[in-house]
Amino acid sequence: MSFFVTTTMREAKRMTALCEAYEKQLQTLPKGSLCEKERNGRKYFYLAYRYEGKVVSEYVGRNETVVAGIREQLERRKDVEAIIKIIKKELALMNKVLEVAS
């Protein structure tokens, strides 16, 4: 095998392991979006997401630190999803290169 093929195979294995690690991390992060509702002059926060085809609103509370933590987790989820998408595109490209080289 050529150096290029060997290096590409190693990189594909590394990227696959990295993708699996990010997907595990994704399972621990909440999905959905925060919704703010105001009633009687007070703000209440809900986490809205889909479950079995239905939209579910889960009460989060009024505590700003809890809400800020959930916002950070939701942002992290978006970042991880974007990273996984990039990794999968690169893996597809590597697999095409390996097919041609074989």
C-alpha angles and dihedrals in degrees: 000000000000124000090248094056093046092049092047091050092051091048091049091053091048092049091048091053090047091051091051091051091051091048090053089051090049091059091060095051123084120248130214131043139287117253123196119210126184121210126170090351094305127111120230125185128216132183108226120198141145121262120178091342096310130103111243123195113203118194112241101176139234100279107119094209092055091046091048090051092052091048090054091049091050091050090048089051091054090049093049091048090052091049092050090051091053092046092051091051090051092047091052090052092048091050091052090050091049091050092053092045094051 
